[in-house]
Amino acid sequence: MSVTREEVLKSAMKLFKEHGFLSTTIQDIADDCGIAKGSVYKYFPSKEDLFSEVFDQCHNAYFDQVDQLKRFPELSPEEQFLQQIILRFRYFMEYKHILVEFTELPIQQDPKFQPLRHKVRGRLIRWHKECLIQVYGEEIYPFLWDLVSIYRAILKEYLFWSVYEEKSLSLEETARFILDKLNVLVKHMMASNLKPLLKQASFERYLSWGLEDRQGEREQFLTELFREMDAALNVIPSGAKHRSELKEVYRFIQNETRKAEPNFPLLQASLYFLEREKELKSQVIQLRNIIYSGRGT
């Protein structure tokens, strides 16, 4: 019996979700797929590689659900923010073995997992920044990064209690409590004479992965990323015509990225076009962050 890479990932997702990284073996995943253990290694060199892929897919799925909230125009920005907090808690509780409980695990030191966590952290910081601006407006800019930092700290603590004391906390009440305290904090900051502590530069390492002033590393990262996208494009399960369209857009992105003055509107539209393909989603997100690093946020 043969299975696809996606089927192996689906099985791994289920078992990591139920049992966690340490309690799940490659043999468990092979047995769940009904294949030999060696067949798993055809697609993934190690359990760490497999977990990294699952971790990445989990976050992509989370952000897909977050994006769905934007499609409800009847919700005010504050109500959207509230629903986003509730979604975050529910999703992280459901996938706690994948998204939460890895901090002390050996996977933390894996050379592939470390940059992946770094990428996800940067993506979350961007998202938190956008949410705060959407709710409170551009007048919070002087204190934006202090608010981002405080909001992230609050989320982290209450996420811990929601995950490990889930029966004693209402997610809706917790989300409303957090939003209420943020409202008070924003009003206080805007009315005070205090100077902000944190500026954008404090977060630049997360937002652009520290590549903005290191052209050599940037080029090396781009080369590796394009190599991964080349490989992914060749296995996308779609018709020849659609694959040809994808490759044409991909070639445009490659050429435009190398220009001194890229056409950013067309580049952005092209990236969104490729991002719709789940096999390319992770690489496109990384590519967008590299392309836009140093342009401001």
Backbone as numpy.savetxt, mean C-alpha at the origin, in Angstrom:
# Nx Ny Nz CAx CAy CAz Cx Cy Cz
-1.28 -33.05 -11.22 -2.13 -31.85 -11.22 -1.25 -30.60 -11.22
-1.58 -29.66 -12.06 -0.84 -28.40 -12.08 -1.75 -27.26 -11.65
-1.17 -26.26 -11.01 -1.93 -25.08 -10.59 -1.20 -23.84 -11.06
-1.91 -22.74 -11.10 -1.32 -21.48 -11.53 -0.70 -20.76 -10.34
0.07 -19.76 -10.66 0.68 -18.93 -9.63 -0.40 -18.27 -8.76
-1.48 -17.83 -9.41 -2.57 -17.18 -8.69 -3.23 -18.14 -7.71
-3.36 -19.40 -8.08 -3.96 -20.38 -7.19 -3.08 -20.65 -5.97
-1.77 -20.67 -6.18 -0.85 -20.82 -5.05 -0.97 -19.63 -4.11
-1.03 -18.43 -4.69 -1.19 -17.21 -3.87 -2.50 -17.23 -3.10
-3.56 -17.67 -3.74 -4.87 -17.72 -3.08 -4.83 -18.66 -1.88
-4.20 -19.81 -2.06 -4.07 -20.76 -0.95 -3.21 -20.18 0.17
-2.09 -19.56 -0.20 -1.20 -18.95 0.79 -1.91 -17.84 1.56
-2.68 -17.04 0.84 -3.43 -15.96 1.48 -4.36 -16.53 2.55
-5.07 -17.59 2.20 -6.02 -18.19 3.13 -5.31 -18.74 4.38
-4.21 -19.46 4.17 -3.53 -20.10 5.30 -2.77 -19.09 6.16
-2.12 -18.11 5.53 -1.46 -17.07 6.33 -2.49 -16.27 7.13
-3.64 -16.03 6.50 -4.70 -15.28 7.18 -5.20 -16.04 8.40
-5.34 -17.36 8.27 -5.89 -18.17 9.36 -4.87 -18.49 10.44
-3.62 -18.75 10.04 -2.65 -19.30 10.98 -1.41 -18.44 11.21
-1.15 -17.47 10.33 0.03 -16.64 10.47 1.25 -17.22 9.76
2.33 -16.45 9.77 3.54 -16.80 9.04 4.25 -18.02 9.63
4.47 -18.02 10.94 5.25 -19.08 11.56 4.54 -20.43 11.53
3.22 -20.41 11.65 2.46 -21.66 11.76 2.06 -22.24 10.41
2.41 -21.56 9.34 2.09 -22.04 8.00 3.38 -22.46 7.30
3.40 -23.64 6.73 4.57 -24.14 6.01 4.28 -24.21 4.52
5.34 -24.30 3.74 5.19 -24.49 2.30 4.45 -25.80 2.02
4.70 -26.81 2.86 4.00 -28.08 2.70 2.50 -27.91 2.91
2.12 -27.08 3.90 0.69 -26.80 4.13 0.06 -26.19 2.87
0.76 -25.26 2.28 0.23 -24.58 1.09 0.15 -25.55 -0.08
1.16 -26.39 -0.23 1.16 -27.39 -1.29 0.00 -28.37 -1.11
-0.20 -28.83 0.14 -1.30 -29.76 0.42 -2.65 -29.12 0.11
-2.80 -27.84 0.46 -4.06 -27.14 0.20 -4.33 -27.01 -1.29
-3.25 -26.89 -2.07 -3.39 -26.79 -3.53 -3.49 -28.16 -4.19
-3.14 -29.20 -3.45 -3.15 -30.53 -4.03 -1.98 -30.79 -4.96
-0.83 -30.20 -4.65 0.35 -30.35 -5.49 1.55 -30.74 -4.63
2.64 -31.10 -5.29 3.88 -31.41 -4.57 4.51 -30.12 -4.06
5.26 -30.25 -2.97 5.91 -29.09 -2.36 6.82 -28.36 -3.36
7.52 -29.13 -4.18 8.42 -28.52 -5.16 7.72 -27.65 -6.18
6.44 -27.92 -6.42 5.68 -27.13 -7.39 5.46 -25.70 -6.90
5.39 -25.52 -5.57 5.26 -24.17 -5.01 6.52 -23.37 -5.29
7.67 -24.05 -5.16 8.95 -23.37 -5.36 9.19 -22.99 -6.82
8.40 -23.54 -7.72 8.50 -23.11 -9.13 8.13 -21.64 -9.27
7.20 -21.20 -8.43 6.71 -19.83 -8.50 7.36 -18.92 -7.46
7.69 -19.48 -6.30 8.22 -18.66 -5.20 9.43 -19.36 -4.59
10.60 -18.72 -4.59 11.83 -19.35 -4.10 11.80 -19.70 -2.61
10.97 -18.99 -1.84 10.95 -19.22 -0.40 9.61 -18.82 0.19
9.40 -19.21 1.45 8.17 -18.81 2.14 8.14 -17.30 2.33
9.32 -16.71 2.51 9.40 -15.25 2.68 8.94 -14.52 1.41
9.34 -15.04 0.24 8.90 -14.44 -1.02 7.39 -14.55 -1.17
6.87 -15.69 -0.80 5.43 -15.92 -0.91 4.66 -15.01 0.04
5.15 -14.89 1.28 4.48 -14.02 2.25 4.54 -12.55 1.79
5.67 -12.15 1.23 5.81 -10.77 0.75 4.77 -10.47 -0.31
4.54 -11.43 -1.21 3.55 -11.23 -2.27 2.14 -11.14 -1.68
1.86 -11.99 -0.71 0.55 -11.96 -0.05 0.35 -10.64 0.68
1.38 -10.20 1.38 1.34 -8.93 2.11 1.03 -7.77 1.16
1.69 -7.78 0.01 1.49 -6.73 -0.99 0.06 -6.77 -1.53
-0.43 -7.96 -1.85 -1.78 -8.09 -2.38 -2.83 -7.65 -1.36
-2.57 -7.95 -0.10 -3.52 -7.52 0.95 -3.65 -6.01 1.00
-2.53 -5.32 0.91 -2.59 -3.86 0.95 -3.22 -3.29 -0.33
-2.93 -3.90 -1.47 -3.56 -3.43 -2.70 -5.08 -3.59 -2.61
-5.53 -4.72 -2.06 -6.97 -4.94 -1.91 -7.58 -3.94 -0.93
-6.83 -3.61 0.13 -7.31 -2.62 1.09 -7.51 -1.26 0.42
-6.53 -0.82 -0.35 -6.63 0.48 -1.00 -7.71 0.48 -2.08
-7.95 -0.68 -2.70 -9.07 -0.76 -3.65 -10.39 -0.50 -2.94
-10.54 -1.05 -1.74 -11.77 -0.82 -0.99 -11.87 0.63 -0.51
-10.74 1.20 -0.13 -10.73 2.61 0.27 -11.18 3.48 -0.90
-10.69 3.18 -2.09 -11.06 3.97 -3.28 -12.56 3.89 -3.56
-13.18 2.76 -3.20 -14.62 2.62 -3.42 -15.40 3.66 -2.63
-14.89 4.08 -1.48 -15.59 5.06 -0.66 -15.73 6.40 -1.37
-14.80 6.69 -2.29 -14.85 7.95 -3.02 -16.01 7.99 -4.00
-16.62 6.85 -4.25 -17.69 6.76 -5.24 -19.07 6.98 -4.64
-19.09 7.47 -3.41 -20.37 7.78 -2.75 -20.43 9.28 -2.50
-20.84 10.05 -3.53 -20.83 11.51 -3.40 -21.78 12.03 -2.33
-22.73 11.19 -1.91 -23.67 11.65 -0.88 -23.00 11.75 0.48
-21.83 11.13 0.63 -21.11 11.20 1.90 -20.25 12.46 1.95
-20.32 13.18 3.05 -19.46 14.36 3.24 -18.03 13.89 3.41
-17.05 14.79 3.21 -15.65 14.40 3.44 -15.42 13.82 4.83
-16.09 14.39 5.83 -15.91 13.88 7.20 -16.49 12.48 7.33
-17.65 12.24 6.71 -18.27 10.92 6.79 -17.44 9.89 6.02
-16.87 10.30 4.89 -15.98 9.40 4.15 -14.76 9.04 5.01
-14.23 10.03 5.69 -13.08 9.81 6.56 -13.44 8.83 7.67
-14.62 9.01 8.25 -15.08 8.12 9.31 -15.20 6.69 8.80
-15.81 6.52 7.62 -15.97 5.18 7.05 -14.62 4.56 6.70
-13.68 5.41 6.30 -12.35 4.91 5.98 -11.65 4.37 7.23
-11.83 5.06 8.37 -11.25 4.58 9.63 -11.87 3.24 10.02
-13.20 3.15 9.90 -13.89 1.90 10.24 -13.40 0.76 9.35
-13.29 1.05 8.04 -12.80 0.04 7.10 -11.40 -0.43 7.46
-10.54 0.52 7.82 -9.17 0.18 8.18 -9.14 -0.79 9.36
-9.93 -0.52 10.38 -9.95 -1.39 11.55 -10.50 -2.77 11.19
-11.59 -2.80 10.44 -12.19 -4.09 10.08 -11.23 -4.92 9.24
-10.60 -4.29 8.27 -9.71 -5.01 7.36 -8.48 -5.53 8.10
-7.91 -4.70 8.94 -6.72 -5.12 9.67 -7.04 -6.19 10.71
-8.24 -6.17 11.25 -8.63 -7.23 12.17 -8.80 -8.55 11.43
-9.39 -8.48 10.25 -9.61 -9.70 9.46 -8.29 -10.32 9.01
-7.32 -9.46 8.65 -6.04 -9.95 8.14 -4.89 -9.69 9.13
-5.20 -9.78 10.41 -4.21 -9.40 11.41 -2.94 -10.25 11.34
-3.06 -11.53 11.00 -1.88 -12.39 10.93 -0.95 -11.97 9.79
-1.51 -11.31 8.79 -0.70 -10.88 7.64 -0.23 -9.44 7.80
-1.11 -8.57 8.27 -0.83 -7.14 8.27 -0.33 -6.60 9.61
-0.54 -7.33 10.68 -0.25 -6.78 12.01 0.81 -7.57 12.76
0.71 -8.88 12.74 1.47 -9.70 13.67 2.84 -10.15 13.15
3.46 -9.38 12.29 4.75 -9.79 11.73 5.92 -9.03 12.33
5.67 -8.09 13.24 6.69 -7.16 13.70 7.93 -7.85 14.25
7.74 -8.92 14.99 8.88 -9.60 15.60 9.30 -10.85 14.84
8.72 -11.09 13.68 9.00 -12.32 12.95 10.27 -12.20 12.12
10.87 -13.34 11.75 12.07 -13.32 10.91 11.84 -12.62 9.57
10.61 -12.61 9.09 10.31 -11.95 7.80 10.69 -10.48 7.83
10.72 -9.89 9.04 11.10 -8.48 9.19 12.46 -8.19 8.57
13.37 -9.16 8.65 14.74 -8.95 8.19 14.96 -9.42 6.76
13.92 -9.93 6.13 14.08 -10.43 4.78 14.36 -9.28 3.81
15.37 -9.41 2.93 15.75 -8.29 2.04 14.66 -7.87 1.07
13.72 -8.76 0.76 12.61 -8.37 -0.12 11.49 -7.72 0.67
11.27 -8.19 1.89 10.15 -7.70 2.68 10.41 -6.30 3.23
11.63 -5.99 3.58 11.94 -4.67 4.16 11.57 -3.52 3.22
12.02 -3.53 1.96 11.61 -2.43 1.07 10.11 -2.43 0.78
9.49 -3.62 0.82 8.04 -3.69 0.62 7.31 -2.99 1.74
7.73 -3.24 2.98 7.12 -2.54 4.12 7.34 -1.04 4.01
8.52 -0.67 3.56 8.85 0.74 3.40 7.92 1.39 2.38
7.69 0.68 1.29 6.79 1.19 0.25 5.37 1.35 0.78
4.89 0.34 1.50 3.53 0.38 2.04 3.38 1.51 3.04
4.40 1.69 3.87 4.35 2.78 4.87 4.26 4.13 4.17
5.05 4.30 3.12 4.99 5.56 2.38 3.63 5.78 1.75
3.05 4.70 1.23 1.73 4.81 0.61 0.66 5.19 1.64
0.75 4.60 2.83 -0.20 4.93 3.89 -0.06 6.38 4.34
1.18 6.85 4.44 1.40 8.23 4.84 0.79 9.19 3.82
0.99 8.90 2.55 0.37 9.74 1.50 -1.14 9.74 1.65
-1.71 8.58 1.90 -3.15 8.47 2.02 -3.66 9.25 3.24
-2.98 9.13 4.36 -3.39 9.86 5.56 -3.33 11.37 5.33
-2.28 11.80 4.65 -2.14 13.22 4.34 -3.32 13.71 3.49
-3.67 12.93 2.46 -4.77 13.32 1.58 -6.10 13.36 2.32
-6.32 12.40 3.21 -7.57 12.37 3.99 -7.70 13.60 4.87
-6.62 13.95 5.56 -6.66 15.10 6.46 -6.92 16.40 5.70
-6.30 16.56 4.54 -6.52 17.77 3.74 -7.95 17.81 3.23
-8.47 16.65 2.82 -9.84 16.60 2.30 -10.85 17.02 3.37
-10.61 16.61 4.61 -11.57 16.90 5.68 -11.40 18.32 6.22
-10.13 18.75 6.42 -9.89 20.00 7.14 -9.44 21.16 6.24
-9.16 20.88 4.99 -8.82 21.96 4.07 -7.35 22.34 4.09
-6.99 23.21 3.16 -5.58 23.59 2.99 -5.05 24.44 4.14
-5.92 24.96 4.98 -5.45 25.79 6.08 -4.64 24.99 7.11
-4.71 23.65 7.05 -3.93 22.86 8.00 -2.50 22.63 7.52
-2.15 23.12 6.33 -0.82 22.86 5.77 0.33 23.15 6.75
0.30 24.25 7.50 1.43 24.49 8.41 1.65 23.36 9.42
0.55 22.71 9.81 0.65 21.65 10.81 0.40 20.26 10.21
0.41 20.18 8.90 0.00 18.95 8.23 0.77 17.72 8.71
2.10 17.83 8.76 2.89 16.64 9.07 2.85 16.29 10.55
2.64 17.30 11.41 2.39 16.98 12.81 1.07 16.22 12.95
0.06 16.65 12.21 -1.24 15.98 12.27 -1.15 14.57 11.72
-0.41 14.41 10.62 -0.22 13.06 10.06 0.42 12.15 11.09
1.46 12.65 11.74 2.18 11.85 12.72 1.29 11.48 13.90
0.55 12.45 14.42 -0.33 12.19 15.57 -1.45 11.24 15.18
-2.04 11.46 14.01 -3.13 10.59 13.54 -2.64 9.14 13.40
-1.45 8.96 12.84 -0.90 7.61 12.68 -0.65 6.95 14.03
-0.18 7.72 14.99 0.07 7.17 16.32 -1.23 6.74 16.99
-2.27 7.57 16.86 -3.58 7.24 17.43 -4.12 5.97 16.79
-4.06 5.90 15.45 -4.55 4.71 14.75 -3.83 3.45 15.21
-2.52 3.56 15.34 -1.72 2.39 15.71 -2.14 1.86 17.07
-2.31 2.75 18.04 -2.67 2.31 19.38 -4.07 1.70 19.43
-5.03 2.38 18.81 -6.39 1.86 18.85 -6.55 0.64 17.96
-5.74 0.52 16.92 -5.75 -0.69 16.12 -5.30 -1.88 16.96
-4.27 -1.67 17.78 -3.79 -2.73 18.67 -4.92 -3.20 19.59
-5.60 -2.25 20.22 -6.66 -2.64 21.14 -7.85 -3.26 20.42
-8.12 -2.82 19.21 -9.23 -3.40 18.45 -8.92 -4.84 18.04
-7.66 -5.09 17.69 -7.27 -6.43 17.26 -7.26 -7.41 18.43
-6.71 -6.97 19.57 -6.52 -7.90 20.68 -7.61 -7.84 21.74
-8.46 -6.82 21.66 -9.59 -6.73 22.59 -10.85 -6.46 21.77
-11.01 -7.19 20.68 -12.06 -6.87 19.72 -13.47 -6.95 20.30
-13.68 -7.78 21.33 -15.02 -7.92 21.88 -15.41 -6.74 22.75
-14.42 -5.98 23.20 -14.72 -4.90 24.15 -14.79 -3.52 23.49
-14.45 -3.44 22.19 -14.45 -2.15 21.51 -15.39 -2.17 20.30
-16.22 -1.16 20.21 -17.05 -0.98 19.03 -16.24 -0.21 17.99
-16.13 -0.75 16.78 -15.34 -0.08 15.75 -15.93 1.27 15.39
-17.26 1.34 15.30 -17.91 2.61 14.96 -17.66 3.65 16.05
-17.81 3.24 17.31 -17.58 4.18 18.41 -16.12 4.60 18.47
-15.23 3.65 18.23 -13.80 3.97 18.24 -13.46 4.96 17.14
-14.00 4.74 15.93 -13.74 5.64 14.80 -14.28 7.04 15.09
-15.49 7.12 15.64 -16.07 8.43 15.96 -15.27 9.12 17.07
-14.78 8.35 18.02 -13.96 8.91 19.09 -12.68 9.52 18.51
-12.02 8.78 17.61 -10.79 9.27 16.99 -11.06 10.53 16.19
-12.14 10.53 15.41 -12.46 11.70 14.60 -12.78 12.90 15.48
-13.51 12.68 16.56 -13.85 13.78 17.47 -12.58 14.39 18.06
-11.63 13.57 18.47 -10.38 14.08 19.06 -9.53 14.79 18.01
-9.58 14.31 16.78 -8.86 15.00 15.71 -9.45 16.39 15.46
-10.78 16.48 15.48 -11.43 17.77 15.30 -10.98 18.77 16.36
-10.94 18.30 17.60 -10.49 19.17 18.70 -9.03 19.56 18.51
-8.20 18.61 18.12 -6.77 18.85 17.94 -6.52 19.87 16.82
-7.23 19.72 15.71 -7.05 20.64 14.58 -7.44 22.05 15.00
-8.57 22.20 15.68 -9.01 23.53 16.13 -7.98 24.15 17.07
-7.44 23.33 17.96 -6.45 23.84 18.91 -5.18 24.29 18.18
-4.72 23.49 17.24 -3.50 23.84 16.51 -3.68 25.13 15.72
-4.84 25.27 15.09 -5.08 26.45 14.27 -5.21 27.71 15.13
-5.65 27.56 16.37 -5.85 28.72 17.24 -4.62 29.05 18.08
-3.67 28.14 18.13 -2.52 28.34 19.00 -1.43 29.14 18.30
-0.48 29.62 19.08 0.68 30.33 18.54 1.91 29.43 18.43
1.70 28.15 18.64 2.81 27.20 18.57 3.28 27.02 17.12
4.56 26.80 16.98 5.11 26.52 15.66 5.07 25.01 15.41
4.83 24.62 14.17 4.83 23.18 13.86 6.20 22.58 14.11
6.23 21.30 14.48 7.48 20.61 14.74 8.01 19.89 13.50
7.11 19.29 12.75 7.51 18.46 11.62 7.19 19.13 10.30
8.06 18.94 9.34 7.84 19.47 7.99 7.93 18.32 7.00
7.64 18.63 5.75 7.61 17.60 4.73 8.93 16.83 4.66
10.03 17.52 4.86 11.34 16.87 4.78 11.46 15.72 5.78
10.73 15.84 6.90 10.78 14.79 7.91 10.23 13.47 7.38
9.35 13.55 6.40 8.70 12.36 5.86 9.21 11.97 4.47
10.16 12.73 3.95 10.58 12.51 2.57 11.13 11.10 2.34
11.77 10.53 3.33 12.33 9.19 3.16 11.24 8.17 2.89
10.08 8.35 3.53 8.98 7.43 3.31 8.24 7.74 2.00
8.08 9.01 1.72 7.28 9.40 0.56 7.96 9.09 -0.76
9.29 9.17 -0.79 9.99 8.91 -2.06 11.08 7.86 -1.91
11.08 7.15 -0.77 11.99 6.05 -0.52 13.45 6.47 -0.53
13.73 7.77 -0.31 15.10 8.25 -0.24 15.84 8.26 -1.56
15.09 8.26 -2.68 15.76 8.16 -3.99 15.88 9.50 -4.70
15.29 10.56 -4.14 15.20 11.79 -4.88 16.55 12.43 -5.19
17.54 12.23 -4.35 18.85 12.83 -4.59 19.92 11.78 -4.87
19.49 10.57 -5.25 20.43 9.50 -5.49 20.13 8.91 -6.86
20.57 9.62 -7.90 20.19 9.28 -9.26 20.63 7.87 -9.64
21.81 7.45 -9.18 22.28 6.12 -9.53 21.36 5.03 -9.02
20.96 5.15 -7.75 20.05 4.17 -7.18 18.68 4.25 -7.84
18.27 5.45 -8.18 16.98 5.62 -8.85 16.96 4.88 -10.18
18.03 5.04 -10.96 18.10 4.37 -12.25 18.15 2.86 -12.08
18.88 2.41 -11.09 18.96 0.97 -10.83 17.59 0.41 -10.45
16.88 1.16 -9.62 15.56 0.72 -9.19 14.59 0.70 -10.37
14.66 1.72 -11.22 13.80 1.77 -12.40 14.08 0.59 -13.33
15.34 0.29 -13.54 15.71 -0.82 -14.41 15.12 -2.13 -13.90
15.24 -2.36 -12.59 14.70 -3.58 -12.00 13.18 -3.61 -12.08
12.57 -2.47 -11.86 11.11 -2.37 -11.90 10.59 -2.64 -13.31
11.25 -2.06 -14.31 10.85 -2.30 -15.69 11.05 -3.76 -16.08
12.08 -4.40 -15.54 12.30 -5.82 -15.82 11.13 -6.64 -15.27
10.69 -6.31 -14.05 9.55 -7.02 -13.46 8.28 -6.79 -14.27
8.10 -5.57 -14.75 6.89 -5.27 -15.52 6.92 -5.98 -16.87
8.08 -6.08 -17.49 8.21 -6.84 -18.73 7.74 -8.26 -18.54
8.22 -8.89 -17.46 7.86 -10.28 -17.18 6.36 -10.41 -16.91
5.80 -9.46 -16.15 4.38 -9.52 -15.81 3.49 -9.34 -17.04
3.90 -8.46 -17.94 3.12 -8.21 -19.15 2.99 -9.46 -20.02
3.99 -10.30 -19.97 3.99 -11.49 -20.82 3.11 -12.61 -20.30
2.65 -12.50 -19.05 1.83 -13.58 -18.48 0.43 -13.10 -18.11
0.09 -11.86 -18.43 -1.25 -11.36 -18.13 -2.27 -12.17 -18.94
-3.27 -12.74 -18.26 -4.26 -13.57 -18.96 -5.29 -12.72 -19.72
-4.91 -12.22 -20.87 -5.81 -11.40 -21.67 -5.57 -11.69 -23.14
-6.45 -11.19 -23.98 -6.32 -11.40 -25.40 -5.11 -10.67 -25.98
-4.73 -11.09 -27.18 -3.54 -10.51 -27.83 -3.71 -9.02 -28.05
-4.91 -8.58 -28.41 -5.14 -7.16 -28.68 -4.95 -6.32 -27.43
-5.55 -6.79 -26.32 -5.44 -6.02 -25.07 -3.99 -6.01 -24.57
-3.30 -7.15 -24.69 -1.91 -7.21 -24.27 -1.05 -6.26 -25.10
-1.37 -6.16 -26.40 -0.64 -5.24 -27.27 -0.86 -3.79 -26.83
-2.10 -3.46 -26.44 -2.40 -2.10 -25.96 -1.63 -1.81 -24.68
-1.60 -2.79 -23.79 -0.87 -2.62 -22.53 0.62 -2.37 -22.78
1.20 -3.14 -23.70 2.62 -2.99 -24.00 2.92 -1.64 -24.65
1.99 -1.16 -25.47 2.18 0.15 -26.10 2.19 1.26 -25.06
1.25 1.19 -24.11 1.21 2.18 -23.02 2.47 2.06 -22.16
2.88 0.83 -21.90 4.08 0.59 -21.10 5.32 1.18 -21.77
5.45 1.02 -23.08 6.61 1.59 -23.80 6.59 3.12 -23.73
5.39 3.69 -23.81 5.28 5.15 -23.69 5.78 5.60 -22.32
5.37 4.88 -21.26 5.80 5.22 -19.90 7.31 5.11 -19.78
7.88 4.05 -20.32 9.33 3.88 -20.28 10.05 5.06 -20.92
9.61 5.41 -22.12 10.26 6.51 -22.85 10.07 7.84 -22.15
8.86 8.09 -21.66 8.55 9.37 -21.03 9.30 9.53 -19.71
9.45 8.43 -18.99 10.15 8.46 -17.70 11.60 8.89 -17.84
12.21 8.55 -18.97 13.63 8.86 -19.19 13.87 10.30 -19.66
12.80 11.02 -19.97 12.95 12.39 -20.46 13.26 13.36 -19.33
13.96 14.43 -19.66 14.27 15.45 -18.66 13.01 16.16 -18.19
12.05 16.34 -19.12 10.79 17.00 -18.78 9.63 16.15 -19.29
9.23 15.14 -18.53 8.15 14.25 -18.96 6.82 14.98 -19.05
5.91 14.45 -19.85 4.54 14.95 -19.92 3.77 14.30 -18.77
3.73 14.96 -17.62 3.18 14.34 -16.42 1.68 14.02 -16.52
0.84 14.87 -17.13 -0.58 14.49 -17.25 -0.79 13.19 -18.03
-0.09 13.06 -19.18 -0.21 11.83 -19.97 0.41 10.64 -19.24
1.48 10.90 -18.53 2.15 9.86 -17.76 1.21 9.34 -16.68
0.55 10.25 -15.99 -0.37 9.86 -14.93 -1.53 9.03 -15.49
-2.10 9.47 -16.62 -3.20 8.73 -17.24 -2.75 7.33 -17.66
-1.54 7.23 -18.18 -1.00 5.94 -18.61 -0.78 5.00 -17.43
-0.30 5.55 -16.32 -0.09 4.74 -15.13 -1.42 4.21 -14.59
-2.45 5.04 -14.60 -3.76 4.58 -14.15 -4.29 3.47 -15.05
-4.02 3.57 -16.35 -4.46 2.55 -17.29 -3.82 1.19 -16.96
-2.53 1.19 -16.69 -1.84 -0.06 -16.36 -2.21 -0.57 -14.97
-2.51 0.35 -14.06 -2.79 -0.04 -12.68 -4.05 -0.88 -12.56
-4.91 -0.83 -13.58 -6.14 -1.62 -13.54 -5.85 -3.12 -13.63
-4.67 -3.47 -14.13 -4.30 -4.87 -14.22 -3.67 -5.31 -12.90
-4.28 -6.26 -12.22 -3.80 -6.63 -10.88 -2.37 -7.18 -10.92
-1.98 -7.78 -12.06 -0.62 -8.31 -12.15 0.43 -7.20 -12.20
-0.01 -5.97 -12.52 0.92 -4.84 -12.64 0.77 -3.82 -11.51
-0.26 -3.99 -10.70 -0.65 -2.95 -9.75 0.49 -2.54 -8.81
1.14 -3.52 -8.22 2.20 -3.21 -7.26 3.35 -2.45 -7.92
3.77 -2.91 -9.11 4.88 -2.25 -9.80 4.51 -0.83 -10.23
3.26 -0.64 -10.65 2.83 0.70 -11.08 2.84 1.67 -9.90
2.42 1.21 -8.74 2.43 2.06 -7.54 3.85 2.48 -7.21
4.78 1.53 -7.26 6.18 1.84 -6.99 6.72 2.82 -8.03
6.37 2.57 -9.29 6.86 3.43 -10.37 6.34 4.86 -10.22
5.07 4.99 -9.86 4.49 6.33 -9.68 5.23 7.09 -8.58
5.53 6.41 -7.48 6.24 7.08 -6.39 7.62 7.54 -6.79
8.31 6.72 -7.58 9.65 7.11 -8.04 9.56 8.30 -9.01
8.63 8.22 -9.95 8.50 9.28 -10.95 8.18 10.62 -10.31
7.33 10.59 -9.29 6.87 11.85 -8.70 7.66 12.28 -7.48
8.67 11.49 -7.10 9.51 11.91 -5.97 10.27 13.19 -6.35
10.29 14.10 -5.42 10.98 15.35 -5.67 10.14 16.42 -6.35
8.89 16.07 -6.76 8.04 17.08 -7.40 7.16 17.78 -6.38
7.24 17.38 -5.11 6.37 17.96 -4.08 5.17 17.06 -3.90
4.49 17.23 -2.81 3.34 16.38 -2.51 2.13 17.25 -2.22
